[in-house]
Amino acid sequence: NHKESKLVNFEKENFIG
């Protein structure tokens, strides 16, 4: 699922940022 991947990427970026 592309949406799921985007959500995980967003969470990862949020965690790093």
NORURRA-V568304 format. One record per backbone hydrogen bond with DSSP energy under -0.5 kcal/mol. CO is the residue of the C=O (numbers start at 1). NH is the residue of the N-H. Records with the same first field share a line. If there is no record, write none. Layout:
CO=NH, NH
This chain:
1=5
2=6
3=7
4=8
5=9
6=10
7=11
8=12
9=13
10=14
11=15
12=16
13=17
